[in-house]
Amino acid sequence: MRSPFAPLPFLFAVSSVTLLLAHACKTSEPADDVSPTLLLTNGRIYTVDTLQPWAEAMLLSGDRIRAIGTNEEMLVLATAESETVDLGGRFVMPGFIEGHAHFGNLGNSLLNLNLLATTSWQEIIDSVAARASRAQPGDWIYGRGWHQEKWTDLDAFETVDGYPLTEALSMVSPNNPVVLTHASGHGAMANAAAMKAAGINAETEDPAGGRILRNAHGEPIGVFEERATKQLYLALEAYYASLPPEQRRAEQRQSWRLAEQACLREGITSFQDAGTSREDLDALRVLAEADSLQLRLWMMIRESCEEMSGGSLAGMPWIGIGESGFTVRAIKTELDGALGSYGAWLLADYSDKAGFRGQNTTSEEEVRCIAELAFRQNMQLCVHAIGDRANRLTLDVVSDYSTRVDTALRWRNEHSQHIDPADILRFASTGTIASMQGVHATSDAPFVVARLGRERARTG
């Protein structure tokens, strides 16, 4: 039998309300001081409890499940004030847990231009044109979700390394800077107004761990990979900082609400966020303490080692705050980028880009500094690693601490996507969690063999 108040998110079959399992034993009764408020009957309720995997009725007090069992058993426990809902045989199951995503980015994509469903470059142009027609001069236009491998019309446009020139964005939005983030988060495109605002021109050098795509004359085409996006985002952040504080806070809260609603619609009731600033975490904590979060958030703080050493980790970890159980007990960093944008850091050359082995986006020194902070703060370390070289270095870092880290805080290798066969068994020997995302198998499928060759794609 479970502990009487061991919470487990549940997806309610007839509503978007997030329910938390409090007891899965049919012989239990609601606490004397808590009146049952809702009775669900005639359902097919899957409990994920081997002692009682199925039930037909459920009794709740607020958002807590107090008891499950047969219709007759729950009717005895209900009161005259309890609302009754007949599920009509519908299926009820625990809510899904999103194991690695970006809560703030999800909200921003819904508040701004969401480009995930686009299948052509022309769709991107049209979306920007429509937004620019409604914007005030000087307003920035932001979007996320494009992926050039999905586009069916690139043959009709001039390209550099498979990316289109962004002159079209400049034509449809001459008075509004445009920044559009790649679906992977590891690249971006911008129009002329955005590049001008960011101070980017032909003389701008590629930063360490990043690349500015250029035409034959050395001029930026408006596409930026990995760390080369930083200058754009700093300009975008400066624009947001110039807005009235009330507007910024309102938009931030709206984006979070949109992200919550999107998750709950899909049955996601718990969300593991892979990297958020201390400033945003503080704002989310306020919501959690006011019990206004509907989603259970488990979050990683993401800042530089210098910022975290200077106080960003003060008071952490935070565990189980508010009714939603808001938690921050991990630190996020990264060693490379994404495979599609040639950002994955490899041990050998890309098969379709001779002489190039990807981007080391965060130095080993910085990652090791953050690892030491995680160890001292008793927090989990989560390292983004896509390429086989990044995965090897992640395992090297974790191995230095594997015998000292609390076994309940096993460190995570985020993505663990392409691994040299010699390193596969090291996940077990170091106790490293291979935090893999199955969606990468489909999202990257069109170009894995091209980037890595058949042998590396097959064995690693």
TAZINOR-V817429 format. One record per helix or strand of 3 or more residues. SS is the DSSP state (hx for helix, st for strand). FROM is the first residue (numbers start at 0). TO is the last residue. Records with the same first field share a line. If there is no record, write none. Layout:
# TAZINOR-V817429
SS=FROM-TO, FROM-TO
This chain:
# TAZINOR-V817429
st=8-10, 17-20, 37-40, 43-45, 56-60, 63-68, 82-85, 90-93, 95-100, 140-145, 177-181, 186-189, 209-213, 219-225, 267-275, 295-300, 317-320, 325-333, 379-384, 411-414, 432-434
hx=70-76, 102-110, 120-133, 147-149, 153-155, 166-171, 191-197, 226-241, 244-264, 277-288, 304-311, 363-376, 387-398, 406-408, 420-422, 425-429, 438-442, 447-458
